[in-house]
Amino acid sequence: MKIAIIGANGNIGSRILEEAINRGHQVTGIARNPEKLQFKHANLTFVKGDALNTDQLAQIIKGHDAVVSSFGVDWSKPETFPVFSVVAQSVIDAARQAGVKRIINVGGAGSLEVAPGLQLVDSPNFPPEYKLAANEQRHSLEVFRKANDLDWTFFSPAIIIEPGTRTGKFRLGKDNPVFDDYGNSKITYDDYAVALIDELEKPQFIKQRFTVGY
């Protein structure tokens, strides 16, 4: 499979890139600063690209089987958070221009339902410093839900996603967080990447959101 990965030098995007390469896929890593990407492989090409430049992005992803959007922001700059939903629309429009139907979006956990009718971002103990970004990720999910002509998937991580080992052992959910026996909702970057490439290879959640946890 030929996969384009937006945000290929981020914490999550870099793991997705390596997982895809290690499974034998051909990958185009798209980043604003591709010179910072350290991973080298014969099946990997790095390209400088801006997810907000729809026409440029369409040219880069043309001819690919799928696009993974792992766009990230500078978490120290809240003014950058509203770009999530704008990027979602740009990726959708670029995919349409390029004739690429399959998109997986690396989303947030804030829109997961922790109780009937209550999303995590609206819960009383949600960290205020992440609320704006989580709201924008929630908006980007709604942007994807309107893209009925594309085979999109919105992949929310567990409530806590962090560095750790690749185990390949986890559980999947849809609109509710996956909790372990101790009430924790966690996943490592590496296992998140495993689950994402699994979904690309054997789709289960076309035009849906899903999540993952231990």
Number of C-alpha atoms within 10 A of each C-alpha: 14 16 24 28 28 31 26 30 27 17 15 22 26 23 19 26 28 21 20 26 19 12 10 12 17 21 25 22 25 29 24 15 15 17 11 9 15 8 12 11 11 8 14 19 14 20 19 15 19 18 23 16 13 20 17 14 23 22 13 19 25 18 14 20 17 23 26 27 23 22 24 21 16 9 12 9 8 14 12 14 21 18 18 23 20 16 21 24 20 19 27 25 17 24 25 16 16 18 16 20 16 20 26 25 24 23 27 23 25 26 23 25 18 17 11 7 8 12 17 20 24 16 13 8 8 13 9 11 11 14 17 16 23 24 20 21 25 21 18 23 24 14 16 25 16 11 15 9 10 19 18 24 27 25 24 26 27 27 21 13 18 15 12 11 11 14 10 12 11 16 14 15 15 17 16 21 27 24 17 13 7 6 8 15 18 21 26 21 22 25 25 28 24 21 23 24 20 14 17 22 11 9 12 12 17 17 19 16 21 21 25 26 25 17
